[in-house]
């Protein structure tokens, strides 16, 4: 792997996108991997997109011929997890001379004006503060935000304003989501890549906390929105009830416990989140019994991994 000729501290990023796919033909809510990819490549500032496909069969037919010359498609024919897939894409990007990557989930998509503003603003901030090594947008989940807004208008009256209007334009949070994250590939290489042991959940949190431990900063632009769908939403008056089940429940619980142990100074939210996930997984899911079994397995395996890490 060659060394980078540029760093994210340069005001002119050499930018690519790294997108992870997993059975994209099954995406609901009128989203598609093809639409996700098109929304990224509609921005000319993104020179290339690396599509790492964790599906068990090829989805190359979803790639539009309009952008085929700017896409590197890598079918894996197995699921190696989001962390390993992102690492593979970032390695290829570095080999091709890119210094900055926009990491994307397949169930996120951009409005072109929002993406262009996001990139432009990020470049300006990089020039003024090179210690910022990760950038995140605000998230717009159509299902959750629409239901919450409806409920708040009913309770607070018609003068209710969306909560995002009240937020500061810029925040420096402890973490941002992996999807929509602009990262320095040089820094990614130096502090340690995405943790493949975690496989899927908490990969973004773990990486962000590691950035902070190394003295770097994370910036979120609250005036730029990425359209993103998290999990499967129940269309009820409980908009936060997620219907994850099976192996996903296992990874959520296992990895939150592991990351909490690694970075207790950044994870005060863990206990309350685990309580909420337990409540959602048992009372709002038809797989309640299986979920309980997976939660118990997750606790057992997390303790084992923590013991192994503490011995090192």
BELRA-V508020 format. One record per run of one state. SS is the DSSP state (~ for helix, > for strand, _ for the rest). FROM is the first residue (numbers start at 1). LEN is the number of residues. If there is no record, write none. Layout:
BEGIN
SS/FROM/LEN  SS/FROM/LEN
END
This chain:
BEGIN
_/1/14  >/15/7  _/22/2  ~/24/3  _/27/6  ~/33/9  _/42/4  >/46/8  _/54/6  ~/60/3  _/63/5  ~/68/3  >/71/5  _/76/6  ~/82/14  _/96/4  >/100/6  _/106/2  >/108/2  _/110/2  ~/112/17  _/129/3  >/132/9  _/141/1  ~/142/15  _/157/6  ~/163/4  _/167/3  >/170/2  _/172/9  >/181/4  ~/185/7  _/192/11  ~/203/11  _/214/3  >/217/12  _/229/4  >/233/1  _/234/8  >/242/1  _/243/4  ~/247/16  _/263/1  ~/264/3  _/267/3  ~/270/14  _/284/4  ~/288/24  _/312/1
END
